[in-house]
Amino acid sequence: MAPRSSRGGSAHVHVRLAPGEAGYTGTLVIHAPERPATTREIAGPDCASVARGLAVVVALAIDPSARLDASRADGDGGDAPPAAVEPPPPPPPAPPPAAPTSPPTARPPVTPAASSPTSDDPALGGQRRARERERLRFTFALEARAELTTAVTSGVLPVAGAAVEARAHLGAQVPSWLSPSIALGVRQSSAKHIRVSGGAADFIWTAATLRVCPLRLVILDSRLEASPCFELGAGALRAEARGLSGGRGTSTFWLDRGASLRVSYRLSPSWAIGAGALATAPANRNRYRISTGELISQAPAVGVTAGLHLELRL
């Protein structure tokens, strides 16, 4: 279409109708001389309404003062000046183009959730046991002792001893000095031969021992250890008269309690040597006399036991 412009020259109008997702869209492009191209777009629900809107825009572009109502067509107007007709309101703005809908995204296949490990899972059980070992673990040791004691008879009594110790390690978050241990053992003396007028007496001491050490002090790169302990002993003291008139053997119950200090030097991860000293007080201080009233032996109120030990850490 090529209408005549009011300024002279030809104006070209290009019209295009196209269906859309929400109806129809019309595009009008007007090329006029000495003017930039003008573009208008109209959208509507059907093709006819969009075409009517484009026709109105084209008519106004050709003659802005044109009357578009029906009174212009009849002949009753005579020579009367034409009444001014307001131009129709501009068509509503075209709706923004709808965003292209993306195709539905394919969902990844749903895989069954991995079953949570149970207590029967060997891997989980191993991890749990490792955590428990970090929190609390036990080590064991065997020890042999050679001692001398003054806590049983008059004079010094040689003693041999052995024990099994269990030590608790409470974990990395607990101070290293808080490492309690408990040991069960036995002490056995050799025969103590005491001479008296007219004869002699032999004394033999046997006792089971319990040792509890709540603390452990470690120095010299964990090689030297010192532990204060509490000890308890229970057993029997046997006496046998020899060459004495009316002499006989006797056995009495033995019980003592005391405190000790042990020091150990670790030679290797498995072996250690050390020394210890124990002060004990016997619960019963039986007197042993001969028929003449002469005192053979009696335990002191407080005795001391000291010796060396060899330790094997398991």
C-alpha positions in Angstrom: 0.0 0.0 0.0 1.4 3.4 -1.0 -0.8 6.4 0.4 0.1 10.0 -0.4 1.8 11.9 2.3 0.6 15.4 3.3 4.1 16.8 2.6 4.3 15.3 -0.8 5.8 12.1 -1.9 4.6 8.6 -1.3 4.4 6.8 2.0 4.7 3.1 2.1 2.8 1.0 4.6 3.7 -2.6 5.4 1.1 -4.7 7.3 1.7 -8.2 8.7 -0.7 -10.4 10.7 0.7 -13.5 12.5 -0.9 -15.9 14.9 0.6 -16.1 18.4 0.2 -18.1 21.5 -2.3 -15.7 23.1 -4.2 -14.8 19.8 -3.0 -12.7 16.8 -0.4 -10.0 16.5 -0.5 -7.3 13.8 2.6 -5.2 12.9 2.3 -1.9 11.0 5.4 -0.2 9.5 5.0 3.2 7.9 7.9 4.5 5.7 7.3 8.3 5.0 9.7 10.6 3.1 12.0 12.6 5.3 10.8 10.8 8.4 12.1 7.8 10.2 10.0 4.6 9.9 7.2 4.2 12.4 6.2 0.8 13.7 3.1 -0.1 15.6 2.0 -3.5 16.9 -1.5 -4.5 17.9 -2.5 -7.8 19.6 -5.9 -9.3 20.0 -7.8 -12.5 20.6 -8.7 -13.0 16.9 -7.6 -11.9 13.4 -10.6 -9.7 12.7 -10.2 -7.4 15.7 -6.5 -7.0 15.0 -7.3 -6.2 11.3 -9.8 -3.5 12.4 -7.3 -2.0 14.7 -4.7 -1.8 12.0 -7.2 -0.3 9.6 -7.9 2.5 12.1 -4.2 3.2 12.4 -3.7 3.3 8.6 -6.7 5.7 8.2 -5.3 8.1 10.8 -1.9 7.9 9.2 -3.4 8.9 5.8 -5.8 11.6 7.1 -5.5 12.5 10.7 -8.8 14.7 10.4 -10.9 11.9 8.9 -14.3 11.1 10.4 -14.8 7.5 11.0 -18.4 7.5 12.1 -21.5 6.8 10.0 -22.7 10.4 9.8 -20.0 11.1 7.2 -21.7 8.8 4.7 -25.3 10.4 4.6 -26.0 13.6 2.4 -27.9 15.6 5.1 -24.9 17.6 6.0 -25.3 20.1 3.1 -22.7 22.7 3.1 -22.5 22.8 6.8 -19.0 22.6 8.0 -18.1 19.1 9.2 -18.2 18.6 12.8 -14.9 17.9 14.4 -14.5 14.3 15.4 -12.1 13.3 18.0 -9.7 10.7 16.8 -10.3 7.3 18.3 -8.3 6.4 21.3 -5.0 4.8 20.5 -5.2 1.0 20.6 -4.0 -0.6 23.8 -0.3 -1.3 24.0 0.6 -4.7 22.9 1.2 -7.2 25.7 4.8 -8.1 26.2 5.8 -11.2 24.3 5.3 -14.3 26.3 8.5 -15.8 27.5 9.2 -19.0 25.5 8.4 -22.0 27.5 11.2 -24.3 28.0 10.5 -28.0 27.4 10.0 -29.9 30.6 13.3 -30.9 32.1 13.8 -34.6 32.3 14.1 -35.6 35.9 17.0 -37.9 36.7 15.9 -41.3 37.6 15.2 -41.8 41.3 17.6 -44.2 42.8 16.7 -45.9 46.0 18.4 -44.3 49.0 21.4 -46.1 50.3 20.4 -48.0 53.4 21.9 -46.6 56.5 24.5 -48.8 58.0 23.3 -50.9 60.9 25.1 -52.3 63.9 25.8 -55.4 61.9 27.9 -53.5 59.4 31.5 -54.6 59.9 32.9 -51.2 58.8 30.6 -49.3 61.2 31.5 -51.7 64.0 35.2 -51.1 63.3 34.8 -47.3 63.3 32.8 -47.5 66.6 35.4 -49.7 68.2 38.2 -47.3 67.1 36.3 -44.3 68.6 35.8 -46.3 71.8 39.6 -47.1 72.0 40.3 -43.3 71.6 38.0 -42.6 74.5 38.9 -45.5 76.8 41.4 -48.3 76.5 43.3 -50.7 78.8 46.8 -52.0 78.8 48.1 -54.8 80.9 51.5 -55.7 82.4 53.2 -58.5 84.3 55.8 -57.7 87.0 58.2 -59.6 89.2 59.6 -58.1 92.4 62.5 -58.7 94.8 62.0 -56.9 98.1 63.1 -56.6 101.7 60.6 -55.8 104.4 60.6 -54.9 108.1 56.8 -54.9 108.4 56.3 -58.6 109.3 58.9 -59.8 111.9 61.7 -58.5 114.0 64.5 -57.8 111.6 64.6 -57.8 107.8 62.6 -60.5 105.8 63.5 -61.2 102.1 60.3 -61.3 99.9 59.6 -62.2 96.3 56.5 -60.9 94.6 54.5 -61.0 91.3 51.5 -59.0 90.1 49.3 -58.4 87.1 48.4 -54.8 86.4 45.6 -53.2 84.4 46.0 -49.5 83.4 43.2 -47.4 82.0 43.9 -44.7 79.4 41.0 -42.3 79.5 41.5 -40.7 76.1 43.2 -37.7 74.5 40.9 -35.2 76.1 41.9 -36.3 79.6 45.2 -35.2 81.2 47.9 -37.8 80.8 48.6 -37.8 84.5 45.1 -39.1 85.2 45.8 -42.7 84.2 44.6 -45.0 87.0 45.7 -48.6 87.4 44.9 -51.6 89.6 47.2 -54.6 90.3 46.6 -58.0 91.9 49.6 -59.9 93.2 51.2 -62.0 95.8 54.1 -61.7 98.2 56.0 -64.7 99.5 58.8 -64.5 102.0 61.7 -66.9 102.4 62.1 -68.5 105.9 63.2 -66.1 108.5 65.4 -68.0 111.1 65.5 -66.4 114.5 67.7 -68.0 117.2 66.8 -67.9 120.9 68.2 -69.6 123.9 67.7 -73.3 123.7 66.5 -73.3 120.1 65.2 -71.3 117.1 62.0 -70.3 115.3 61.3 -70.1 111.6 58.8 -67.5 110.2 57.2 -67.6 106.7 54.9 -64.9 105.4 52.4 -65.2 102.5 50.0 -62.5 101.4 47.8 -61.6 98.5 48.1 -57.9 97.5 45.9 -55.3 96.0 47.5 -52.1 94.6 45.6 -49.0 93.4 47.4 -46.1 91.7 45.1 -43.2 90.7 47.8 -41.0 89.2 50.8 -41.4 86.9 53.4 -38.7 86.4 55.4 -39.0 83.1 58.7 -37.2 82.3 61.7 -37.7 80.1 59.7 -38.2 76.9 57.4 -40.8 78.6 60.3 -43.0 79.6 60.2 -42.2 83.4 57.0 -42.8 85.3 56.2 -42.2 89.0 52.9 -43.4 90.6 51.7 -42.9 94.2 49.6 -45.9 95.2 47.5 -47.4 98.0 48.1 -51.0 99.0 46.4 -53.7 100.9 47.7 -57.1 102.0 46.0 -60.1 103.5 47.4 -63.6 104.2 49.0 -65.6 106.9 52.2 -65.6 109.1 53.4 -69.1 110.1 55.9 -69.8 112.9 57.6 -73.1 113.6 59.6 -73.7 116.8 62.7 -75.8 116.5 64.6 -77.4 119.4 62.5 -75.7 122.0 60.8 -77.6 124.8 57.1 -77.6 124.1 57.6 -75.8 120.9 54.9 -76.1 118.2 53.9 -74.5 114.9 51.3 -71.8 114.6 49.7 -69.8 111.9 47.9 -66.4 112.3 45.9 -64.2 110.0 47.7 -61.3 108.5 46.3 -57.9 107.3 48.1 -54.7 106.5 47.4 -51.5 104.6 49.8 -48.7 103.5 50.9 -46.3 100.8 53.7 -46.7 98.3 55.6 -44.8 95.6 56.7 -46.6 92.4 59.2 -45.3 89.8 59.7 -47.1 86.5 62.1 -46.5 83.6 61.0 -47.8 80.2 63.7 -49.6 78.4 61.6 -50.3 75.3 57.9 -50.3 74.5 57.5 -53.7 76.2 60.1 -53.7 79.0 60.7 -51.5 82.1 62.7 -51.6 85.3 61.9 -49.8 88.5 62.0 -49.4 92.2 59.4 -49.0 94.9 58.9 -48.2 98.6 56.0 -49.1 100.7 55.1 -48.1 104.2 52.6 -50.4 105.9 50.9 -50.7 109.3 49.8 -54.3 110.3 46.3 -54.7 111.7 47.5 -57.3 114.2 50.9 -57.3 116.0 51.0 -60.8 117.4 53.8 -61.6 119.9 55.7 -64.8 119.6 57.4 -66.0 122.9 58.9 -69.1 124.2 57.9 -70.8 127.5 60.4 -68.8 129.5 58.6 -65.6 128.3 61.4 -64.5 126.0 60.1 -62.6 123.0 61.0 -64.1 119.7 59.3 -61.8 117.2 56.7 -59.1 116.9 55.7 -57.0 113.9 56.4 -53.2 114.2 53.7 -50.6 114.3 54.9 -49.3 110.9 57.1 -51.3 108.6 58.9 -50.5 105.4 59.1 -52.6 102.2 61.5 -51.6 99.4 62.7 -53.4 96.3 63.2 -53.6 92.6 60.8 -54.8 89.9 60.9 -55.9 86.3 57.8 -55.1 84.1 56.6 -56.6 80.9 54.0 -54.5 79.1 51.6 -56.6 77.1 
